[in-house]
Each structure stands twice: as structure tokens, then as C-alpha cells.
Amino acid sequence: MTDVLIGSAPATTAGAKVKLALWRAVRTLIQGIAAAFPSAGAGTVVLSTGYWETFVYACLAALITAVVSFLQNVASFLPDDPTQKPAV
């Protein structure tokens, strides 16, 4: 179970690992920006700011999450995720 939760992107070469990690990070960024739209509305109440300012904060959080996702997926010291097939 631990390998599945913290596993890195499986790949046969370092270049393939970086490429797969980059695509996963882009996917995470897109998901985060999509989630920023509805969360920015609630954030205006919590932060007492305008919608677009809160939206920018949420997008910044999505960007940070995508960078962390990339680092996790490219890390060679983590075990490969056993639920994924290696990229060629």
C-alpha cells in the first residue's frame, strides 16, 4: 500500500521517468486550476478578498502542488508505483 501512495513514476529510463513525471504534474496543475474556480467563491468569505484574488491564491496552491507532484514522480529513491506500467 505504501508503494502505491508514495511511489514514483515507473519508467525504464531516466528520460522516460522525467517525461512521465512532467505529464503527471501538468495533469495535477489542470485539476488544481479546475478546483480553484469553485473554491475561490468560498475563499472570498474566509479571506475577505475578491473572487479573482482568491482564485489567484488557489492557482498558486495548484502550481505548488504540481511541482511537488513532479518531484515525487521523478524521485529515484522512492519505489516505483506498482499499479502503473513502466513508460517506454
matplotlib code that plots the C-alpha trace (Angstrom):
import matplotlib.pyplot as plt

x = [0.0, 2.8, 4.4, 1.0, 0.7, 4.2, 5.5, 7.4, 6.5, 7.6, 9.9, 12.7, 15.0, 15.6, 14.3, 11.1, 10.7, 11.1, 8.7, 6.0, 6.5, 6.1, 2.9, 1.6, 2.5, 0.6, -2.4, -2.2, -2.0, -5.0, -7.0, -6.0, -7.0, -10.3, -10.8, -9.8, -13.0, -15.5, -13.1, -12.4, -16.0, -15.8, -12.4, -13.8, -15.7, -12.7, -10.1, -12.2, -10.8, -12.3, -13.1, -10.2, -7.6, -8.7, -8.7, -5.0, -4.2, -5.9, -4.0, -0.7, -1.6, -2.3, 1.1, 2.9, 1.0, 2.0, 5.7, 5.5, 3.8, 6.6, 9.3, 7.6, 7.2, 10.7, 12.4, 14.5, 14.8, 11.1, 9.8, 8.0, 4.2, 3.2, -0.2, 1.4, 3.1, 6.6, 6.8, 8.9]
y = [0.0, 2.4, 2.0, 2.9, 6.1, 7.4, 5.6, 7.4, 7.3, 3.9, 4.1, 2.2, 5.2, 8.4, 10.5, 8.5, 9.0, 12.8, 12.9, 10.9, 13.0, 16.2, 15.0, 13.9, 17.3, 19.1, 16.9, 17.8, 21.5, 21.3, 19.5, 22.2, 25.1, 23.4, 23.1, 26.7, 28.0, 26.8, 27.0, 30.7, 31.5, 30.0, 31.6, 35.1, 34.6, 33.2, 35.6, 38.7, 39.3, 39.5, 36.4, 36.8, 37.5, 34.3, 32.5, 33.5, 32.2, 28.9, 28.7, 29.4, 26.5, 24.3, 25.2, 24.3, 21.0, 20.3, 21.0, 18.6, 16.0, 16.3, 15.9, 12.9, 11.2, 11.9, 10.8, 7.8, 6.9, 6.2, 2.8, 2.5, 2.7, -1.0, -0.1, 1.6, 0.1, 1.4, 4.1, 3.1]
z = [0.0, 0.8, -2.7, -4.2, -2.1, -2.3, -5.4, -8.1, -11.8, -13.2, -16.2, -17.9, -18.4, -16.5, -19.5, -19.6, -15.9, -16.2, -19.2, -17.3, -14.2, -16.2, -17.7, -14.3, -12.9, -15.8, -15.1, -11.4, -12.3, -14.6, -11.8, -9.3, -11.6, -12.3, -8.5, -8.0, -9.7, -7.1, -4.1, -4.9, -4.2, -0.7, -0.2, -0.6, 2.6, 4.5, 3.2, 2.9, -0.6, -4.1, -6.2, -8.7, -5.9, -4.2, -7.5, -8.0, -4.5, -5.4, -8.7, -6.8, -4.5, -7.6, -9.0, -5.8, -5.7, -9.3, -8.5, -5.5, -7.7, -10.3, -7.6, -6.1, -9.5, -10.6, -7.3, -7.9, -4.2, -4.0, -5.1, -8.4, -8.2, -8.7, -10.0, -13.1, -16.1, -16.9, -19.6, -22.6]

ax = plt.figure().add_subplot(projection="3d")
ax.plot(x, y, z, "-o")
ax.set_aspect("equal")
plt.show()
